[in-house]
Amino acid sequence: MTQIPPPGSPRGRLAPSPTGALHLGNARTFMIAWLSVRSRGGTLLLRMEDLDHPKNKPGAAGAALDDLRWLGLDWDEGPDIGGPHAPYTQTQRRTHYARALETLRARGLAYPCVCSRRDVEVGQSAPHAEDGLFYPGLCRGRFADYEAARRVLHPGRLPAWRFRVPEGETVRFEDGFHGPCAQQVDALSGDFVLARDPDGAGYMLAVVVDDAAMGVTEVVRGDDLLPATPRQLLLYRALDLAPPAFIHVPLVVSEEGRRLAKRHGDTRIGALRAAGLAPEQVIGLLAWWCGWAAWGERLTLRELLPRFDLATLRREPAVLTPQVKAALKIQDAGGDDARLSSK
Ligand code: GLU
């Protein structure tokens, strides 16, 4: 799309991670993100979130773009087409994260930490954050500087950087789908990791830095990331950045209510393409899950656009039932229980 967006119109983003193939679950979330922005004449960017090196799969980044295009999604800026905020690939944006880390450090809001994952696990009394370990601040105030922390570690290991979470504060925000949300971050996750080493910015810091730098005004993503949002809001404030609106939408789950895994069937968009399905069938099914189409209806994204309404998006998670699997000719994949993608 090359039209000039009206002033004040939304800027959204699609942020795939190349840690697995695009499947029905993340395709549904991307579709909602696309519809939300396009229905208001806004702009969309695509950012490749490839910081999680060990989990990246070769070829997954290109395949994700290809699958999204096949479904009919488009974007105005991205790694394939460039744009005013290039680069759009996180591994090429490390200087931005290092600068933000330096700001936090200069403000006394980041400190070096030498704890291993095991140190943190041992100190764990009860499960806290659903998406990570509670960190009780063992290294808070312990080292004068990064060098001092490095000296206590074996050569070859580097300290991490953690964010100093304010004590006793409840972070509140209005989610565009879930409504009012509140979380006391120091009680739930504690001081969280900003970077695994000086150059190794993690998801939490990178996503905040990038969404702010790229002028993103709304974030539509799966509600597995709802618990991470208060941490991100603390970073926005600490870096004097304006946060976007957050809209967390239900995930696609198995019949037992579990996150989609390979054993639930091959729901990769690539597999559906290979089985000869048309994009209209897949969009129709995704739209039916949302409550915006009849069962078996085929439609393009453009046809779906006028039906988009967050107020009518079904509140329940979308379930991969035998009926859905039959309609999309989804094969049982069997095998391991590996998740289909990172989030
Ligand atoms: N890259 C993440 C994913 O693939 C999304 C992160 C976000 O939306 O904040 O799920």
Boltz pocket constraint, residues with backbone or C-beta under 6 A from the ligand:
constraints:
  - pocket:
      binder: B
      contacts: [[A, 15], [A, 16], [A, 17], [A, 49], [A, 207], [A, 220], [A, 221], [A, 225], [A, 342], [A, 343]]
      max_distance: 6.0
